[in-house]
Amino acid sequence: MSTAKAGTARPRKRMTAKERREVIERAALQVFAERGYHRASIEEIARSSGVTPPVVYDHFASKLELHRRLLERTRDELLEMWREHLAGDHPAEERIPRAIDAWARYVEEHPYAPRMVFHEATGEPELQALHQEVQAQARAALGAILGREPGAENIAGSAEAEALEMAAEVMRAGLTGLAVWWSEHPEVPRERIVATAVNALWIGFERVRAGESWPEGNGSLGAQRPSRSFDQSLEESESDGKTWNSVEDIARHRAMTPQQRWRRTISLSQAAQRLARAERVDER
C-alpha cells in the first residue's frame, strides 16, 4: 500500500526591485494622504508595504525624496493623460470633454492623490519649494499642450509662453480645487464632476476661441465698450440658427455693458436650469 507524499508548498516568488518600489510608492501615497507629510513616517510606510525601513531606504534616500517621487509621478501621469486625450483631429468640443472625463477617472482611481498631491504644502520651506517646483513644471507643460489648441492665444492675449502658462494655471488650479473638493464629497458621481468642469472651463474657452474676449486693462466692468466679438457673435448666431427674438433685442444687447451682459447670461442660465428641473418633474 503506497502512501501519497505530502505536497510541498511552493516558495513565494521574490519581487523584483521595480515591483517592490511600486508597492512602496502606493503605500506611501496613502500614508502621506492620511497623515500629511510631517506626521507620516518611514516606519509606517514600511509596515504598509510589508517591508522593513532599511528596504525603503534602499529605494529612497529620505522621506523628502520619496515625497518628491510621488509628486513627479502624479504630474507625469496627468500630463501624459492630457497629451493622449487632447491629441487627434476630432473637434475640440469632443476632445476637451473627453480629456476632462479622463482626468476625473484618474482622480477617481487614485483617491489618495488629491489629498497628498493637490493640497498646498505648508510649514517646511524645503517641502513648499518642492511643491512649487513641481507645480511650475506642470504649468509650463500644460501651457505648451494648451498652446496647440486653435485660438488658445486669445485667452491671455498672445501665444507667448507666459500668456499660455497663465491660461494653463487657471485650468490647473480650477481642476485641482475641484479634485480636493471631490475628495471631501466622494458621494458626488463622476459624471457630475465632469459636467461641472466642462461647463466652467470649456464653455468659456469655446467663446474665446470664437474671438470673444475681455479687453485687457478693463478694470471697471462698465468703463469700456465690449470687445468686437460681442457684435460679431450676434451676427454669426443667425447663421448658426441661433436667432434673436427681434431687432430690438439685438440693439438692447449691444447697448449693455459687459457687467449687464454677464448678469443677463447668469439669469438666463438659472432660468434654463429651473425649466429643465420642471420638465424632469413633469416626466415623472
Summary of the structure (lengths in Angstrom):
residues: 284
radius of gyration: 25.7
end to end distance: 75.8
largest distance: 106.1
contacts: 731
relative contact order: 0.07
helix: 70%
strand: 0%
